[in-house]
Amino acid sequence: MWPILMAVLRRNAVYITLPIAGVVGFIGYNLERILSDRHTPYNKSIQENRAERLAEEELTNPTHVDKLRLNVNILERNLPPSLQPKS
């Protein structure tokens, strides 16, 4: 009896697994929809955050431009010890 049943299942495996997979997928989809929190909070976009940050930086002190000041000569920054000036 078992060999005959296994032969029938092996021959018709494609026709058996598709409906089972569909039922399992349908049940899982509905369970996830019921159990999960579907509310996604609003977050500002990266462009909006950047625009606000730049506007705040301009309002604080427009004359203070720390990014453009260079206190060290760029060629002296990474000198090897043998070429550093002796103090």
PyMOL Python script that loads the backbone (N, CA, C, O; Angstrom):
from pymol import cmd

cmd.read_pdbstr("""\
ATOM      1  N   MET A   1       0.818  -1.193   0.000  1.00  0.00           N
ATOM      2  CA  MET A   1       0.000   0.000   0.000  1.00  0.00           C
ATOM      3  C   MET A   1       0.863   1.259   0.000  1.00  0.00           C
ATOM      4  O   MET A   1       0.620   2.183  -0.775  1.00  0.00           O
ATOM      5  N   TRP A   2       1.890   1.292   0.887  1.00  0.00           N
ATOM      6  CA  TRP A   2       2.755   2.470   0.964  1.00  0.00           C
ATOM      7  C   TRP A   2       3.537   2.701  -0.335  1.00  0.00           C
ATOM      8  O   TRP A   2       3.649   3.844  -0.778  1.00  0.00           O
ATOM      9  N   PRO A   3       4.072   1.665  -0.945  1.00  0.00           N
ATOM     10  CA  PRO A   3       4.790   1.919  -2.206  1.00  0.00           C
ATOM     11  C   PRO A   3       3.896   2.491  -3.297  1.00  0.00           C
ATOM     12  O   PRO A   3       4.335   3.330  -4.082  1.00  0.00           O
ATOM     13  N   ILE A   4       2.660   2.048  -3.352  1.00  0.00           N
ATOM     14  CA  ILE A   4       1.734   2.561  -4.361  1.00  0.00           C
ATOM     15  C   ILE A   4       1.409   4.025  -4.076  1.00  0.00           C
ATOM     16  O   ILE A   4       1.384   4.844  -4.994  1.00  0.00           O
ATOM     17  N   LEU A   5       1.160   4.359  -2.803  1.00  0.00           N
ATOM     18  CA  LEU A   5       0.852   5.735  -2.413  1.00  0.00           C
ATOM     19  C   LEU A   5       2.045   6.664  -2.696  1.00  0.00           C
ATOM     20  O   LEU A   5       1.863   7.777  -3.188  1.00  0.00           O
ATOM     21  N   MET A   6       3.247   6.207  -2.387  1.00  0.00           N
ATOM     22  CA  MET A   6       4.441   7.015  -2.633  1.00  0.00           C
ATOM     23  C   MET A   6       4.674   7.220  -4.133  1.00  0.00           C
ATOM     24  O   MET A   6       5.112   8.292  -4.549  1.00  0.00           O
ATOM     25  N   ALA A   7       4.386   6.207  -4.941  1.00  0.00           N
ATOM     26  CA  ALA A   7       4.539   6.339  -6.389  1.00  0.00           C
ATOM     27  C   ALA A   7       3.552   7.355  -6.949  1.00  0.00           C
ATOM     28  O   ALA A   7       3.907   8.137  -7.830  1.00  0.00           O
ATOM     29  N   VAL A   8       2.331   7.354  -6.456  1.00  0.00           N
ATOM     30  CA  VAL A   8       1.322   8.319  -6.908  1.00  0.00           C
ATOM     31  C   VAL A   8       1.719   9.729  -6.485  1.00  0.00           C
ATOM     32  O   VAL A   8       1.605  10.672  -7.268  1.00  0.00           O
ATOM     33  N   LEU A   9       2.183   9.871  -5.247  1.00  0.00           N
ATOM     34  CA  LEU A   9       2.614  11.192  -4.776  1.00  0.00           C
ATOM     35  C   LEU A   9       3.834  11.692  -5.556  1.00  0.00           C
ATOM     36  O   LEU A   9       3.917  12.877  -5.876  1.00  0.00           O
ATOM     37  N   ARG A  10       4.769  10.809  -5.860  1.00  0.00           N
ATOM     38  CA  ARG A  10       5.963  11.195  -6.608  1.00  0.00           C
ATOM     39  C   ARG A  10       5.594  11.629  -8.021  1.00  0.00           C
ATOM     40  O   ARG A  10       6.154  12.595  -8.539  1.00  0.00           O
ATOM     41  N   ARG A  11       4.676  10.940  -8.632  1.00  0.00           N
ATOM     42  CA  ARG A  11       4.286  11.248  -9.999  1.00  0.00           C
ATOM     43  C   ARG A  11       3.500  12.561 -10.063  1.00  0.00           C
ATOM     44  O   ARG A  11       3.618  13.301 -11.040  1.00  0.00           O
ATOM     45  N   ASN A  12       2.709  12.853  -9.045  1.00  0.00           N
ATOM     46  CA  ASN A  12       1.847  14.037  -9.053  1.00  0.00           C
ATOM     47  C   ASN A  12       2.328  15.099  -8.056  1.00  0.00           C
ATOM     48  O   ASN A  12       1.513  15.863  -7.539  1.00  0.00           O
ATOM     49  N   ALA A  13       3.610  15.159  -7.784  1.00  0.00           N
ATOM     50  CA  ALA A  13       4.134  16.085  -6.777  1.00  0.00           C
ATOM     51  C   ALA A  13       3.881  17.545  -7.152  1.00  0.00           C
ATOM     52  O   ALA A  13       3.589  18.368  -6.284  1.00  0.00           O
ATOM     53  N   VAL A  14       3.991  17.862  -8.422  1.00  0.00           N
ATOM     54  CA  VAL A  14       3.782  19.244  -8.858  1.00  0.00           C
ATOM     55  C   VAL A  14       2.346  19.674  -8.613  1.00  0.00           C
ATOM     56  O   VAL A  14       2.097  20.798  -8.177  1.00  0.00           O
ATOM     57  N   TYR A  15       1.419  18.803  -8.888  1.00  0.00           N
ATOM     58  CA  TYR A  15       0.007  19.146  -8.732  1.00  0.00           C
ATOM     59  C   TYR A  15      -0.418  19.173  -7.269  1.00  0.00           C
ATOM     60  O   TYR A  15      -1.437  19.775  -6.931  1.00  0.00           O
ATOM     61  N   ILE A  16       0.347  18.533  -6.406  1.00  0.00           N
ATOM     62  CA  ILE A  16      -0.001  18.493  -4.982  1.00  0.00           C
ATOM     63  C   ILE A  16       0.622  19.675  -4.243  1.00  0.00           C
ATOM     64  O   ILE A  16      -0.020  20.279  -3.384  1.00  0.00           O
ATOM     65  N   THR A  17       1.856  20.003  -4.569  1.00  0.00           N
ATOM     66  CA  THR A  17       2.552  21.042  -3.810  1.00  0.00           C
ATOM     67  C   THR A  17       2.068  22.449  -4.123  1.00  0.00           C
ATOM     68  O   THR A  17       2.100  23.303  -3.236  1.00  0.00           O
ATOM     69  N   LEU A  18       1.628  22.726  -5.323  1.00  0.00           N
ATOM     70  CA  LEU A  18       1.175  24.067  -5.666  1.00  0.00           C
ATOM     71  C   LEU A  18      -0.033  24.498  -4.833  1.00  0.00           C
ATOM     72  O   LEU A  18       0.010  25.590  -4.267  1.00  0.00           O
ATOM     73  N   PRO A  19      -1.100  23.718  -4.722  1.00  0.00           N
ATOM     74  CA  PRO A  19      -2.216  24.160  -3.877  1.00  0.00           C
ATOM     75  C   PRO A  19      -1.834  24.270  -2.400  1.00  0.00           C
ATOM     76  O   PRO A  19      -2.316  25.160  -1.700  1.00  0.00           O
ATOM     77  N   ILE A  20      -0.973  23.370  -1.927  1.00  0.00           N
ATOM     78  CA  ILE A  20      -0.555  23.435  -0.521  1.00  0.00           C
ATOM     79  C   ILE A  20       0.242  24.716  -0.282  1.00  0.00           C
ATOM     80  O   ILE A  20       0.032  25.394   0.725  1.00  0.00           O
ATOM     81  N   ALA A  21       1.151  25.054  -1.193  1.00  0.00           N
ATOM     82  CA  ALA A  21       1.933  26.286  -1.053  1.00  0.00           C
ATOM     83  C   ALA A  21       1.030  27.512  -1.123  1.00  0.00           C
ATOM     84  O   ALA A  21       1.264  28.483  -0.404  1.00  0.00           O
ATOM     85  N   GLY A  22       0.017  27.490  -1.963  1.00  0.00           N
ATOM     86  CA  GLY A  22      -0.917  28.608  -2.045  1.00  0.00           C
ATOM     87  C   GLY A  22      -1.695  28.802  -0.763  1.00  0.00           C
ATOM     88  O   GLY A  22      -1.883  29.933  -0.314  1.00  0.00           O
ATOM     89  N   VAL A  23      -2.152  27.704  -0.163  1.00  0.00           N
ATOM     90  CA  VAL A  23      -2.913  27.798   1.090  1.00  0.00           C
ATOM     91  C   VAL A  23      -2.020  28.298   2.220  1.00  0.00           C
ATOM     92  O   VAL A  23      -2.426  29.161   2.999  1.00  0.00           O
ATOM     93  N   VAL A  24      -0.807  27.760   2.311  1.00  0.00           N
ATOM     94  CA  VAL A  24       0.114  28.202   3.364  1.00  0.00           C
ATOM     95  C   VAL A  24       0.464  29.678   3.179  1.00  0.00           C
ATOM     96  O   VAL A  24       0.521  30.420   4.160  1.00  0.00           O
ATOM     97  N   GLY A  25       0.697  30.113   1.955  1.00  0.00           N
ATOM     98  CA  GLY A  25       1.005  31.512   1.695  1.00  0.00           C
ATOM     99  C   GLY A  25      -0.157  32.423   2.025  1.00  0.00           C
ATOM    100  O   GLY A  25       0.053  33.501   2.582  1.00  0.00           O
ATOM    101  N   PHE A  26      -1.374  32.024   1.699  1.00  0.00           N
ATOM    102  CA  PHE A  26      -2.558  32.828   1.995  1.00  0.00           C
ATOM    103  C   PHE A  26      -2.750  32.978   3.494  1.00  0.00           C
ATOM    104  O   PHE A  26      -3.034  34.072   3.983  1.00  0.00           O
ATOM    105  N   ILE A  27      -2.594  31.871   4.228  1.00  0.00           N
ATOM    106  CA  ILE A  27      -2.745  31.925   5.687  1.00  0.00           C
ATOM    107  C   ILE A  27      -1.645  32.794   6.302  1.00  0.00           C
ATOM    108  O   ILE A  27      -1.925  33.602   7.188  1.00  0.00           O
ATOM    109  N   GLY A  28      -0.412  32.642   5.849  1.00  0.00           N
ATOM    110  CA  GLY A  28       0.682  33.448   6.377  1.00  0.00           C
ATOM    111  C   GLY A  28       0.517  34.925   6.079  1.00  0.00           C
ATOM    112  O   GLY A  28       0.806  35.763   6.934  1.00  0.00           O
ATOM    113  N   TYR A  29       0.063  35.258   4.895  1.00  0.00           N
ATOM    114  CA  TYR A  29      -0.161  36.658   4.522  1.00  0.00           C
ATOM    115  C   TYR A  29      -1.214  37.289   5.423  1.00  0.00           C
ATOM    116  O   TYR A  29      -1.025  38.403   5.911  1.00  0.00           O
ATOM    117  N   ASN A  30      -2.315  36.592   5.646  1.00  0.00           N
ATOM    118  CA  ASN A  30      -3.380  37.142   6.481  1.00  0.00           C
ATOM    119  C   ASN A  30      -2.969  37.213   7.947  1.00  0.00           C
ATOM    120  O   ASN A  30      -3.334  38.165   8.637  1.00  0.00           O
ATOM    121  N   LEU A  31      -2.217  36.226   8.441  1.00  0.00           N
ATOM    122  CA  LEU A  31      -1.733  36.291   9.822  1.00  0.00           C
ATOM    123  C   LEU A  31      -0.787  37.478  10.005  1.00  0.00           C
ATOM    124  O   LEU A  31      -0.871  38.185  11.009  1.00  0.00           O
ATOM    125  N   GLU A  32       0.090  37.697   9.069  1.00  0.00           N
ATOM    126  CA  GLU A  32       1.012  38.825   9.172  1.00  0.00           C
ATOM    127  C   GLU A  32       0.264  40.150   9.116  1.00  0.00           C
ATOM    128  O   GLU A  32       0.622  41.092   9.824  1.00  0.00           O
ATOM    129  N   ARG A  33      -0.755  40.231   8.295  1.00  0.00           N
ATOM    130  CA  ARG A  33      -1.536  41.459   8.206  1.00  0.00           C
ATOM    131  C   ARG A  33      -2.280  41.736   9.512  1.00  0.00           C
ATOM    132  O   ARG A  33      -2.419  42.892   9.912  1.00  0.00           O
ATOM    133  N   ILE A  34      -2.757  40.689  10.175  1.00  0.00           N
ATOM    134  CA  ILE A  34      -3.493  40.866  11.431  1.00  0.00           C
ATOM    135  C   ILE A  34      -2.544  41.206  12.577  1.00  0.00           C
ATOM    136  O   ILE A  34      -2.850  42.079  13.390  1.00  0.00           O
ATOM    137  N   LEU A  35      -1.408  40.538  12.652  1.00  0.00           N
ATOM    138  CA  LEU A  35      -0.528  40.667  13.807  1.00  0.00           C
ATOM    139  C   LEU A  35       0.447  41.838  13.728  1.00  0.00           C
ATOM    140  O   LEU A  35       0.890  42.325  14.768  1.00  0.00           O
ATOM    141  N   SER A  36       0.789  42.296  12.550  1.00  0.00           N
ATOM    142  CA  SER A  36       1.824  43.322  12.448  1.00  0.00           C
ATOM    143  C   SER A  36       1.229  44.713  12.561  1.00  0.00           C
ATOM    144  O   SER A  36       0.039  44.935  12.335  1.00  0.00           O
ATOM    145  N   ASP A  37       2.115  45.648  12.924  1.00  0.00           N
ATOM    146  CA  ASP A  37       1.723  47.049  13.009  1.00  0.00           C
ATOM    147  C   ASP A  37       1.977  47.678  11.646  1.00  0.00           C
ATOM    148  O   ASP A  37       3.125  47.780  11.213  1.00  0.00           O
ATOM    149  N   ARG A  38       0.934  48.093  10.981  1.00  0.00           N
ATOM    150  CA  ARG A  38       1.077  48.601   9.624  1.00  0.00           C
ATOM    151  C   ARG A  38       1.308  50.103   9.597  1.00  0.00           C
ATOM    152  O   ARG A  38       1.463  50.671   8.516  1.00  0.00           O
ATOM    153  N   HIS A  39       1.337  50.761  10.741  1.00  0.00           N
ATOM    154  CA  HIS A  39       1.540  52.207  10.780  1.00  0.00           C
ATOM    155  C   HIS A  39       3.024  52.532  10.669  1.00  0.00           C
ATOM    156  O   HIS A  39       3.824  52.088  11.492  1.00  0.00           O
ATOM    157  N   THR A  40       3.384  53.293   9.672  1.00  0.00           N
ATOM    158  CA  THR A  40       4.765  53.734   9.489  1.00  0.00           C
ATOM    159  C   THR A  40       4.829  55.212   9.838  1.00  0.00           C
ATOM    160  O   THR A  40       4.151  56.019   9.202  1.00  0.00           O
ATOM    161  N   PRO A  41       5.628  55.588  10.833  1.00  0.00           N
ATOM    162  CA  PRO A  41       5.687  57.001  11.208  1.00  0.00           C
ATOM    163  C   PRO A  41       6.340  57.839  10.118  1.00  0.00           C
ATOM    164  O   PRO A  41       7.179  57.354   9.359  1.00  0.00           O
ATOM    165  N   TYR A  42       5.947  59.088  10.055  1.00  0.00           N
ATOM    166  CA  TYR A  42       6.474  59.994   9.039  1.00  0.00           C
ATOM    167  C   TYR A  42       7.873  60.442   9.438  1.00  0.00           C
ATOM    168  O   TYR A  42       8.095  60.871  10.570  1.00  0.00           O
ATOM    169  N   ASN A  43       8.796  60.342   8.524  1.00  0.00           N
ATOM    170  CA  ASN A  43      10.153  60.852   8.697  1.00  0.00           C
ATOM    171  C   ASN A  43      10.438  61.835   7.575  1.00  0.00           C
ATOM    172  O   ASN A  43      10.046  61.625   6.427  1.00  0.00           O
ATOM    173  N   LYS A  44      11.126  62.908   7.927  1.00  0.00           N
ATOM    174  CA  LYS A  44      11.489  63.875   6.901  1.00  0.00           C
ATOM    175  C   LYS A  44      12.509  63.253   5.960  1.00  0.00           C
ATOM    176  O   LYS A  44      13.276  62.370   6.345  1.00  0.00           O
ATOM    177  N   SER A  45      12.503  63.721   4.734  1.00  0.00           N
ATOM    178  CA  SER A  45      13.457  63.199   3.766  1.00  0.00           C
ATOM    179  C   SER A  45      14.850  63.749   4.067  1.00  0.00           C
ATOM    180  O   SER A  45      14.998  64.708   4.824  1.00  0.00           O
ATOM    181  N   ILE A  46      15.842  63.146   3.483  1.00  0.00           N
ATOM    182  CA  ILE A  46      17.223  63.571   3.693  1.00  0.00           C
ATOM    183  C   ILE A  46      17.430  64.979   3.148  1.00  0.00           C
ATOM    184  O   ILE A  46      18.169  65.767   3.737  1.00  0.00           O
ATOM    185  N   GLN A  47      16.793  65.297   2.043  1.00  0.00           N
ATOM    186  CA  GLN A  47      16.930  66.631   1.467  1.00  0.00           C
ATOM    187  C   GLN A  47      16.327  67.685   2.386  1.00  0.00           C
ATOM    188  O   GLN A  47      16.899  68.765   2.531  1.00  0.00           O
ATOM    189  N   GLU A  48      15.180  67.396   3.015  1.00  0.00           N
ATOM    190  CA  GLU A  48      14.566  68.346   3.933  1.00  0.00           C
ATOM    191  C   GLU A  48      15.436  68.556   5.164  1.00  0.00           C
ATOM    192  O   GLU A  48      15.611  69.689   5.613  1.00  0.00           O
ATOM    193  N   ASN A  49      15.984  67.473   5.714  1.00  0.00           N
ATOM    194  CA  ASN A  49      16.870  67.608   6.867  1.00  0.00           C
ATOM    195  C   ASN A  49      18.100  68.430   6.522  1.00  0.00           C
ATOM    196  O   ASN A  49      18.518  69.271   7.317  1.00  0.00           O
ATOM    197  N   ARG A  50      18.682  68.208   5.361  1.00  0.00           N
ATOM    198  CA  ARG A  50      19.873  68.946   4.957  1.00  0.00           C
ATOM    199  C   ARG A  50      19.550  70.417   4.757  1.00  0.00           C
ATOM    200  O   ARG A  50      20.324  71.281   5.171  1.00  0.00           O
ATOM    201  N   ALA A  51      18.416  70.716   4.127  1.00  0.00           N
ATOM    202  CA  ALA A  51      18.038  72.108   3.903  1.00  0.00           C
ATOM    203  C   ALA A  51      17.820  72.840   5.232  1.00  0.00           C
ATOM    204  O   ALA A  51      18.237  73.988   5.381  1.00  0.00           O
ATOM    205  N   GLU A  52      17.172  72.185   6.189  1.00  0.00           N
ATOM    206  CA  GLU A  52      16.972  72.806   7.498  1.00  0.00           C
ATOM    207  C   GLU A  52      18.296  73.027   8.222  1.00  0.00           C
ATOM    208  O   GLU A  52      18.503  74.076   8.832  1.00  0.00           O
ATOM    209  N   ARG A  53      19.193  72.044   8.158  1.00  0.00           N
ATOM    210  CA  ARG A  53      20.481  72.171   8.824  1.00  0.00           C
ATOM    211  C   ARG A  53      21.297  73.306   8.222  1.00  0.00           C
ATOM    212  O   ARG A  53      21.921  74.072   8.957  1.00  0.00           O
ATOM    213  N   LEU A  54      21.304  73.428   6.895  1.00  0.00           N
ATOM    214  CA  LEU A  54      22.038  74.507   6.251  1.00  0.00           C
ATOM    215  C   LEU A  54      21.426  75.862   6.562  1.00  0.00           C
ATOM    216  O   LEU A  54      22.149  76.845   6.724  1.00  0.00           O
ATOM    217  N   ALA A  55      20.112  75.924   6.648  1.00  0.00           N
ATOM    218  CA  ALA A  55      19.457  77.184   6.987  1.00  0.00           C
ATOM    219  C   ALA A  55      19.794  77.594   8.419  1.00  0.00           C
ATOM    220  O   ALA A  55      20.021  78.775   8.681  1.00  0.00           O
ATOM    221  N   GLU A  56      19.831  76.643   9.346  1.00  0.00           N
ATOM    222  CA  GLU A  56      20.201  76.958  10.728  1.00  0.00           C
ATOM    223  C   GLU A  56      21.648  77.417  10.825  1.00  0.00           C
ATOM    224  O   GLU A  56      21.960  78.320  11.602  1.00  0.00           O
ATOM    225  N   GLU A  57      22.529  76.808  10.050  1.00  0.00           N
ATOM    226  CA  GLU A  57      23.934  77.222  10.069  1.00  0.00           C
ATOM    227  C   GLU A  57      24.097  78.637   9.528  1.00  0.00           C
ATOM    228  O   GLU A  57      24.924  79.398  10.030  1.00  0.00           O
ATOM    229  N   GLU A  58      23.328  78.994   8.522  1.00  0.00           N
ATOM    230  CA  GLU A  58      23.415  80.345   7.975  1.00  0.00           C
ATOM    231  C   GLU A  58      22.847  81.373   8.933  1.00  0.00           C
ATOM    232  O   GLU A  58      23.338  82.501   8.981  1.00  0.00           O
ATOM    233  N   LEU A  59      21.827  81.015   9.694  1.00  0.00           N
ATOM    234  CA  LEU A  59      21.216  81.964  10.618  1.00  0.00           C
ATOM    235  C   LEU A  59      22.068  82.204  11.858  1.00  0.00           C
ATOM    236  O   LEU A  59      21.993  83.284  12.445  1.00  0.00           O
ATOM    237  N   THR A  60      22.855  81.256  12.264  1.00  0.00           N
ATOM    238  CA  THR A  60      23.620  81.422  13.493  1.00  0.00           C
ATOM    239  C   THR A  60      24.670  82.517  13.342  1.00  0.00           C
ATOM    240  O   THR A  60      24.631  83.493  14.091  1.00  0.00           O
ATOM    241  N   ASN A  61      25.588  82.397  12.420  1.00  0.00           N
ATOM    242  CA  ASN A  61      26.618  83.401  12.212  1.00  0.00           C
ATOM    243  C   ASN A  61      27.138  83.271  10.782  1.00  0.00           C
ATOM    244  O   ASN A  61      27.984  82.420  10.508  1.00  0.00           O
ATOM    245  N   PRO A  62      26.645  84.098   9.878  1.00  0.00           N
ATOM    246  CA  PRO A  62      27.056  83.935   8.484  1.00  0.00           C
ATOM    247  C   PRO A  62      28.505  84.343   8.213  1.00  0.00           C
ATOM    248  O   PRO A  62      29.057  83.979   7.175  1.00  0.00           O
ATOM    249  N   THR A  63      29.133  85.095   9.129  1.00  0.00           N
ATOM    250  CA  THR A  63      30.519  85.507   8.886  1.00  0.00           C
ATOM    251  C   THR A  63      31.516  84.448   9.329  1.00  0.00           C
ATOM    252  O   THR A  63      32.667  84.466   8.894  1.00  0.00           O
ATOM    253  N   HIS A  64      31.100  83.540  10.171  1.00  0.00           N
ATOM    254  CA  HIS A  64      32.002  82.504  10.671  1.00  0.00           C
ATOM    255  C   HIS A  64      31.995  81.322   9.696  1.00  0.00           C
ATOM    256  O   HIS A  64      31.052  80.531   9.652  1.00  0.00           O
ATOM    257  N   VAL A  65      33.067  81.232   8.923  1.00  0.00           N
ATOM    258  CA  VAL A  65      33.178  80.154   7.947  1.00  0.00           C
ATOM    259  C   VAL A  65      34.375  79.317   8.366  1.00  0.00           C
ATOM    260  O   VAL A  65      35.507  79.570   7.953  1.00  0.00           O
ATOM    261  N   ASP A  66      34.104  78.322   9.188  1.00  0.00           N
ATOM    262  CA  ASP A  66      35.183  77.503   9.726  1.00  0.00           C
ATOM    263  C   ASP A  66      35.700  76.505   8.706  1.00  0.00           C
ATOM    264  O   ASP A  66      36.839  76.047   8.805  1.00  0.00           O
ATOM    265  N   LYS A  67      34.883  76.168   7.736  1.00  0.00           N
ATOM    266  CA  LYS A  67      35.264  75.145   6.777  1.00  0.00           C
ATOM    267  C   LYS A  67      36.358  75.623   5.817  1.00  0.00           C
ATOM    268  O   LYS A  67      37.117  74.806   5.295  1.00  0.00           O
ATOM    269  N   LEU A  68      36.445  76.930   5.580  1.00  0.00           N
ATOM    270  CA  LEU A  68      37.380  77.438   4.602  1.00  0.00           C
ATOM    271  C   LEU A  68      38.706  77.871   5.215  1.00  0.00           C
ATOM    272  O   LEU A  68      39.669  78.121   4.490  1.00  0.00           O
ATOM    273  N   ARG A  69      38.765  77.962   6.507  1.00  0.00           N
ATOM    274  CA  ARG A  69      40.009  78.380   7.152  1.00  0.00           C
ATOM    275  C   ARG A  69      40.980  77.215   7.189  1.00  0.00           C
ATOM    276  O   ARG A  69      40.609  76.090   7.524  1.00  0.00           O
ATOM    277  N   LEU A  70      42.214  77.494   6.843  1.00  0.00           N
ATOM    278  CA  LEU A  70      43.248  76.473   6.853  1.00  0.00           C
ATOM    279  C   LEU A  70      44.397  76.993   7.702  1.00  0.00           C
ATOM    280  O   LEU A  70      45.099  77.926   7.313  1.00  0.00           O
ATOM    281  N   ASN A  71      44.579  76.381   8.863  1.00  0.00           N
ATOM    282  CA  ASN A  71      45.572  76.861   9.803  1.00  0.00           C
ATOM    283  C   ASN A  71      46.957  76.286   9.540  1.00  0.00           C
ATOM    284  O   ASN A  71      47.950  76.866   9.978  1.00  0.00           O
ATOM    285  N   VAL A  72      47.046  75.183   8.850  1.00  0.00           N
ATOM    286  CA  VAL A  72      48.317  74.520   8.608  1.00  0.00           C
ATOM    287  C   VAL A  72      48.531  74.444   7.106  1.00  0.00           C
ATOM    288  O   VAL A  72      47.591  74.228   6.340  1.00  0.00           O
ATOM    289  N   ASN A  73      49.765  74.621   6.700  1.00  0.00           N
ATOM    290  CA  ASN A  73      50.093  74.462   5.291  1.00  0.00           C
ATOM    291  C   ASN A  73      49.831  73.003   4.901  1.00  0.00           C
ATOM    292  O   ASN A  73      50.244  72.081   5.604  1.00  0.00           O
ATOM    293  N   ILE A  74      49.165  72.813   3.814  1.00  0.00           N
ATOM    294  CA  ILE A  74      48.768  71.466   3.418  1.00  0.00           C
ATOM    295  C   ILE A  74      49.971  70.595   3.107  1.00  0.00           C
ATOM    296  O   ILE A  74      49.903  69.375   3.258  1.00  0.00           O
ATOM    297  N   LEU A  75      51.077  71.200   2.673  1.00  0.00           N
ATOM    298  CA  LEU A  75      52.264  70.426   2.358  1.00  0.00           C
ATOM    299  C   LEU A  75      53.036  70.017   3.610  1.00  0.00           C
ATOM    300  O   LEU A  75      53.840  69.085   3.563  1.00  0.00           O
ATOM    301  N   GLU A  76      52.802  70.698   4.718  1.00  0.00           N
ATOM    302  CA  GLU A  76      53.506  70.379   5.958  1.00  0.00           C
ATOM    303  C   GLU A  76      52.707  69.443   6.861  1.00  0.00           C
ATOM    304  O   GLU A  76      53.198  69.050   7.919  1.00  0.00           O
ATOM    305  N   ARG A  77      51.547  69.097   6.484  1.00  0.00           N
ATOM    306  CA  ARG A  77      50.682  68.325   7.360  1.00  0.00           C
ATOM    307  C   ARG A  77      51.194  66.897   7.565  1.00  0.00           C
ATOM    308  O   ARG A  77      51.192  66.409   8.695  1.00  0.00           O
ATOM    309  N   ASN A  78      51.624  66.230   6.524  1.00  0.00           N
ATOM    310  CA  ASN A  78      52.038  64.838   6.617  1.00  0.00           C
ATOM    311  C   ASN A  78      53.514  64.662   6.293  1.00  0.00           C
ATOM    312  O   ASN A  78      53.885  63.818   5.476  1.00  0.00           O
ATOM    313  N   LEU A  79      54.329  65.443   6.922  1.00  0.00           N
ATOM    314  CA  LEU A  79      55.764  65.325   6.685  1.00  0.00           C
ATOM    315  C   LEU A  79      56.339  64.163   7.465  1.00  0.00           C
ATOM    316  O   LEU A  79      55.918  63.907   8.593  1.00  0.00           O
ATOM    317  N   PRO A  80      57.292  63.456   6.887  1.00  0.00           N
ATOM    318  CA  PRO A  80      57.973  62.404   7.662  1.00  0.00           C
ATOM    319  C   PRO A  80      58.861  63.056   8.730  1.00  0.00           C
ATOM    320  O   PRO A  80      59.227  64.225   8.603  1.00  0.00           O
ATOM    321  N   PRO A  81      59.201  62.313   9.764  1.00  0.00           N
ATOM    322  CA  PRO A  81      59.979  62.895  10.863  1.00  0.00           C
ATOM    323  C   PRO A  81      61.318  63.487  10.416  1.00  0.00           C
ATOM    324  O   PRO A  81      61.806  64.433  11.034  1.00  0.00           O
ATOM    325  N   SER A  82      61.902  62.959   9.383  1.00  0.00           N
ATOM    326  CA  SER A  82      63.203  63.479   8.952  1.00  0.00           C
ATOM    327  C   SER A  82      63.101  64.858   8.309  1.00  0.00           C
ATOM    328  O   SER A  82      64.086  65.596   8.269  1.00  0.00           O
ATOM    329  N   LEU A  83      61.920  65.213   7.806  1.00  0.00           N
ATOM    330  CA  LEU A  83      61.760  66.509   7.147  1.00  0.00           C
ATOM    331  C   LEU A  83      61.056  67.532   8.009  1.00  0.00           C
ATOM    332  O   LEU A  83      60.892  68.669   7.566  1.00  0.00           O
ATOM    333  N   GLN A  84      60.632  67.198   9.207  1.00  0.00           N
ATOM    334  CA  GLN A  84      59.947  68.155  10.070  1.00  0.00           C
ATOM    335  C   GLN A  84      60.934  69.209  10.568  1.00  0.00           C
ATOM    336  O   GLN A  84      62.092  68.900  10.849  1.00  0.00           O
ATOM    337  N   PRO A  85      60.471  70.446  10.675  1.00  0.00           N
ATOM    338  CA  PRO A  85      61.373  71.489  11.154  1.00  0.00           C
ATOM    339  C   PRO A  85      61.748  71.268  12.617  1.00  0.00           C
ATOM    340  O   PRO A  85      60.920  70.830  13.417  1.00  0.00           O
ATOM    341  N   LYS A  86      62.994  71.571  12.962  1.00  0.00           N
ATOM    342  CA  LYS A  86      63.459  71.385  14.338  1.00  0.00           C
ATOM    343  C   LYS A  86      63.166  72.639  15.128  1.00  0.00           C
ATOM    344  O   LYS A  86      63.450  73.754  14.690  1.00  0.00           O
ATOM    345  N   SER A  87      62.598  72.438  16.291  1.00  0.00           N
ATOM    346  CA  SER A  87      62.267  73.598  17.091  1.00  0.00           C
ATOM    347  C   SER A  87      63.176  73.805  18.260  1.00  0.00           C
ATOM    348  O   SER A  87      62.998  74.759  19.018  1.00  0.00           O
TER     349      SER A  87
END
""", "prot")
cmd.dss("prot")
cmd.show_as("cartoon", "prot")
cmd.util.cbc("prot")
cmd.orient("prot")
